[in-house]
Amino acid sequence: MKFERRRIALLTIALLACTAMLFGACVPNEAPDDRKLVSLNPSDDAEVIFESEFLAENEYMTINDVVSVTPTNVAVFGRLTEMALDEGVDSVRITGGVDISAHEKCAGDYFIIAVDLPGTTAATFAATAMKGEEEVGDPLTFSAPYDATAEERLDGNSVSVGKDSRLYLTAYLNDYLGKVLYTASQVGEIKSTVASTYKAFLSRAKGNQIDLIYVFLPDLTTMDPSILHEDDLAQKDYDLLTRYQQIVTAVSGTMASVVDMQTVLQAELDAGKDIYELYRQTDSHPTEYTSYLMYREVMKHISALDADATAYTLDDFDLVTKEVKGGNLVSYRELDADQIGETITLLKPKFSYADGVANTRVYMDTENGDYSYYTTINSTDAYTGGAERNVIKTERTNLPNVLIYRDENAIGASLMLANSLDQTVLARCGDFNISLTDAGQYRDKEEGKSIVDFIVVFVSESSMGDAFIVSD
């Protein structure tokens, strides 16, 4: 049996034409063969096909998939019907066995609920539509298999199902609970390393200005622990620091400048922002609005030392709303990304990156499908990927120069910075080996300079173990 779902098929000719045009603007031989440029906007003639299969249905919901997480734990994915939405259904209760009962709110018109099997064989469950605590309609029965071969992912990208149909990387829970801490001596080592690195840069600068700026971005669960189940929250020891707090405190004790995005984002939440205006709902990356906030905070530091450098404001961007398919949290959980979507808001520059940026390598890993990577590089409405770049020059020589280290969560902020300054050297994502060699890629004999003006290091909470490697 089938019901409607959205699946957009782009015209092959239009896509190839867009790809060829954009590759022509890239630095020759710089983009790997396995990466392609892609337009997000289907042509007006694009064919739209609606179809989907599901396991069970009634007038209020469908059960679309049951995915084994471990041999005795499954994630149940389903959708509400228009009738259910019209009648105010906002949650689903799943019951089975003697004492299994999971009642979770829906995320719009879909729900994802984790359920434990009562034994080591296939189990039968009942799903009931709920309006608050009131049952609506008859229960819908479905089967959930026991899979002895099921196991958590080994690549670090395991995804857990939290409260109210929300997804998060499983590793975030250990960060939140403080289970991945540094020892006191390791914290001292981090502080000493940052201090000595900055001292070496100052020596190389020979009296010229240089500032080392660290930008720390917390995990979603750090900002919104309410997505965790009560059993997980009960493990929290509030007297115990987290690794995030350890590192922010350690680096703040050096001459380096520190941007603690937890403080910045909390101010946004206190002002009325929703958590999913700051973080993606189906993806592990921040929204473009959060990318802008990261950029803005860095520019505050740069502008304080160089008055010629001014930050773009939100008025310099058009807010473009898009309905997109589910992000990497959905695919990592092996659910159907075509069925689990979200609405995102892109910041489309009113200016053109292409007007001020040269020597740019622009490409996108299409297998990831992460819309947070996208930016506009021309005057059209075609959004294209900017996942990796080497050296970006705007030729605005009155502005400072910057070296950027980052993980994937800082790609958007990096592109904004690059277009706001003179020359930007971008290290490859995930490379936190801060070196004098990278910093010395900018030299100007007339100015007597042999090093960049600013070094910016963007580190997400989940990347701290890679960014700050210490001895055992």
N, C-alpha and C positions, 0 to 999 in steps of 0.2 A: 504494500500500500504506500501511497505517496501523498505528500502535501507540499505546499509551495515553499521554496527557499530562493534566495537571491544568488545567482552565479553569473558574474559579468565576464563575458568573453571579449577581449580586445581584438580588433581587426589586425591580422598579422601584417598586412602591408603598412598600415599606419605606424605600428610599433617598430617595424624595421626601419622605416624612414626616419622616425624620431631618434632611434638608436644611432643610425649612421650620421645624422646631422650633429648630434651631440658629441660623438667620438671625434669628429673633426676638430672640435674645439679643445681637445685634451692634449696634454704633452705627449708627443709620439713615443710609442713603445713603453709607456708607463703603466697602463692599466692591464692587470692580469687577464689571461684569456677566459677565466671562469667567472668573470664579473661583467655585468652588462648595465647599460643605462635603460631606464624604464620610465614611461609616462604613467601617471596615476589617473589621468583623465581619459576615459573611453570616448571614442568619437561618437557623434550623434547617430551614426549608423550601426553602432555596436549592438550585437544580438544579446538579448537578455533571456536566459532560460531559467525556469523555475522548476525544481524537482528535489525531492528528498525521500529517503526511506526511514521508517521508524519501527520500533519494536512493538509498541502498544499504543492505543489511543482511546480517548472518550471525548465527550463534548467540551471538556475543560482543559485537557492537556494531552501531550504526546510524550512518550518515553523514546528518545531518539537513539541513545547509546548507553551501554554500561561498560566501563573500561576498568580492567583489573589494575589496581595500583600495587598491591601485594597479593599473595595467594588468598588472603582472607579479608581484603579490603577493596571496595570498588567505588568508582565515581559514577554517579548516575546523572546523566544529562537529559534534560527535556525542555519542552516549550509550552507556554500557555496559549490557548486559543483566543481569538478575538472575543468570544463569548465570555471567557474567564476574565479578561481584562475589563470588559464592559461591566461585569458584575462586581468588580473590585477585588478579585483574587490577588493576593500579594505574597503568598508563601505556599510551600508544599510540605506536607508531613509524609515521611516514609516510615512504615512499620514492617516488622517481620519477626519471626521466631517468638520467643517468650518476652524478651525485654528490650528489643531493638526499636528505637524510635528517634528519628532525626527530623526536626522541624526547622526549616531555614527559609528566610525571605528569598524572593526571586530577584534577579538582576534585570529589571525591565520585564521582558517577555520570556526569559529563559531562566533555568535553574540548574545548578551543579551542586550535588549533595554527596558527601562521602558517607558510606555505610559499611559497617563490618558484617561479614557473613557469620551466621550462627554456628557453622561447622566447616567441614572439609569437603562438602559436596555443593552442588548447585542449590540455590535458595530461592524461594518465592517471596516477593515483597509486595506491599500495597502502597500506592501513592495517592494521597488525598489532597485536593485543592482546598486552600484555607483562606478565609477573609478574617485576618486577625487570629482569634482563637476559635472561630466558627467554621465548621466543616461545610464545604459547598459541593454538592453532587455526590456521586458514588465513588468509592475507591477504584483505582486503576491497578490491576495486578500485572506483574512482569517478573521475569526470571533473571537472576544474576549468577554467572558461572563461577565456580571455584577453579582457579588457574594455578597449579603448583609451580609453574615456571615464571610467574610474574615476579618482578623485583624492581626496586628503585633504580633510576638511571645511574650509571656510573660516571657520567661526564660532568657532574656537579649541577645539572639543570633539572633536578627533580622538582616537581611542582606539587604543592599541597592544596587541598580544598579547605578554605577557611569558612568562617561564618557567612551566612547570607549569600551563598553562591560565589564567593570571592576566591581568587587564586593568588598564590604567592610562591616564590621560590622557597623550597624547603630550607635551604641554608639560612634564610633570613631569621628563622626561629632561633637558631643557635646564636646568631648575632644579638638578637633581642634579649635572650636569656643570659648573656654573658658567659657562654660556654667556650668561647674562643678568645681568651684573654692573653695578654702578654704578662710576663713576670715583671717585677719592679726593675730588675737589671736590664731586661729587654726594652722597657720603656725608656730607661736612661740611655740605652744604646741608640734608640731612635732619635731622641733629643740631641745627643752628641753628633750623630751623623748629619742631621739637618743643619745644625750649627756650623759644623766644619765645612759642609758643602757650600753654605752661604759665604763663609769666610774665604773660601777659595775663589768664588765668583768675584767678591769684592777686590781681592788681590789682582785678579785678571783685569778688572775694570780700570785699574790704575787711576782712581779718583773720579771716574765717570759714574753717573747714576746707574744703579742696578737694584732691582727689588725682586725678592723671591716671594711669590704669593701661592699659598695652598688654599684650595677650595674643597671643602668636605661636604658630600651629599649623603644624607641618611637613607637607609632602606625605607620602603613603604611601611613595614611593620613597626619601625621605630617611630614614625610619625602617626601611625594609626593602628595601635595594637588591638583595637576592637575587632579587627578582622580575624584574630586568633580565637580558637575555641577556649572555653573556660578551663578545661583541663590543662591546656598549654599555658594560659595566663597564670594559673595557680603555681607553676614552677618558678615564676619570677622572684628573684631575691633583690629587692629594691635597694639593699645596702651594698650591692655588688656593682661596680662600674662595668660598662660595656667597653669593647675594644674601640668603638667610635669615640667614646668619652676619653679613654686613655690617650689616644693619638691627638685629638684636638687639644687636650691639656698639655701634652708634651711639646707639640710644635708651637703652641702659643707661648711657651717658655723660651723660645729662641728669638732671634732678630727677624725671622721670617714673618710676613703678614699672613693672617688666617681669616678665612671667610667660613663661618660655621652656618651652613645652609639650614640646619635644624632650627636655628633661631629665626632665620628669614622666613622659612616655610610656616613655622608656627604662628608668626605674625599674620601671614596670609590666611591661615585657618581661623585665627581669632577674629579676623576682619570679615569672615563669612564665606571664604572660599570652600568649595567641596574638595575632599581629598583627591577625587579623580579629575579635578582641574589642575592638579599638581603632578599626579602620577597616572600612567595609563591604567585602564581597567583590566585589559586582557593581555597586557604586555609588561615586561619587567623594566621598561625605560620610563623616564620622566616625560611629561608633556612638553610641548614647545614653549608653553608659558613658563614653566620651571627653567627651561634652557635660557629663556630671556632673563629671568631673575638671576641666574648664575652669572650671565654675561654682565648684567647691570652692576652687580656687586663687585666684580673685578674692575670694571671701568671706574667705579668710585675711587678705588685705590690708585689707578693709573692717572686719573684726572687730578687727583690731589697733588701729584708730583709733576704733572705736565699739563698745563692749562689748555694746550692746543688739542688735547685728546678729549673729545666729548662723546657721550654715549647716545645711541639711538633711543628714542622713547617709544612707547607702544603706539603713539600716533604715527610713527613711521612705518607701521605695518597694518595691513588689512587682515582681519580675523576671518578665516575661511573654514566653515564647518563641513566636515565630510563624514559620511557613513562608511566605515571600513570593516573588513573582515577581522576575525580574532587574531591577536598577536602571538608572540612566541610562548606565552604561558599556556595558551590553548594548544598549540602544536606540541610543546614539550609534554603536555598531559595526554597527548594522542587523542584529543577530541577534534571535532570537525570545525575548522576555522571559518568555513563558509556559513556555518549555522550560528556561530557565537560571535557577534560583531559588537562594535561600539561606535559612538559618535566622538570624533576628535576635532579639536580646533587647531588649525595650522596658522602660523604667523607668516603671512605672505608679504615680503618687503615691498614698499612702494617705490623704493630705489631698486637698482639692478646690481647684483653682485658682479655680473659680467662687465659692467662699465668700469669697475675699479680693480678687478682682480686679474692678474696675468700669471703665466707659468703654473697653471692649476691642473692637477690631476683629479678628475671627477668620475666616480663610478659608484655602483651600488651592488651589494651582494643580494641578488634577487631571491636567493633561497631563504634568506632571513625574513623578507617581507615586512620589515619594520618601518612603519610610516614616520616614526620619529627621526629617521635619518634624512628626511627630504627637505629640500629648500628650493626656492625659485632662483634660477640663474639667468633668466632673460625676461623680456617684457610680456611673454605669453603666459597662459595659465598652466603650462606644463611643469609639473613638479618632478625634479630629478634628484637622484641620490648623490650625496657628498660624503661617502663613508671614509675615504682616506685622501689626504693631500700631503704634498711635501713642502714646497715653499710657495707662499702666496705674496705677491707684490702689488701694492696699489699705486706705487709711484708717488705717494703723498709724503715727500721726504721731510716735511716739517713735523710729522708725527713720530712717536716712538716705535720701537721694534720689539717683538715678543717671541719667545720660545715657549711652546705649549706641550706639556705631557698630559695624557688623558686616558680615560677608558671610554667605552661606547656611550655612556650617559652624557658625555660632554661634547659630542659632535656638533650639536646645534649651537651651543655657546661658543665653541671654537670658531665656527664660521662667522658668527657675528663679530667676534673680536678681530678676526683677520680682516674684515672689511672696514673696521673702525681705525686701523693703525696703518703703519707704512709697510713693513715687511714682517711676515710671520713664518716661523719654522715650526712645522707640526711633526712631532714624533708619531710613530705608528701607534694606533690604539692598543693599550695594554702594556706599552713599553714605558716603565717608570725609572729607567736607568739614567738619571739626571747626570749629564756629563759636560765638562768644559768644551769638549769637541763640538757638541751640538750648539752650545751657547756662543761659540766663536764663529759660527757660520755667517754672522753679520759683521762686516768690517767696513769702516769708512775712514780712509787715510786723511781726508780733509778735516773731519771732525776729530781725528785722533782716537777713534773708537775701535776696540777689538772684541767687543762682546755685545750681546743684546741689552736693551734697556730693562726688560722685564722677563722673568721666568714664571710661568703660571702652571701649577700642577693641580689638575682636577682629579679627585679621588672619591669614588663612591664607597659607601660602607662595605659593600660586598667585595670590593677590590683592595681593601686595606692590607690583607695578607700578602698580596702580590706587590703592592707599592712599598711596604715597609717590611722587608725581609731581615730577620735578625738571626743571630747565632743561637743554637740550642742551649 
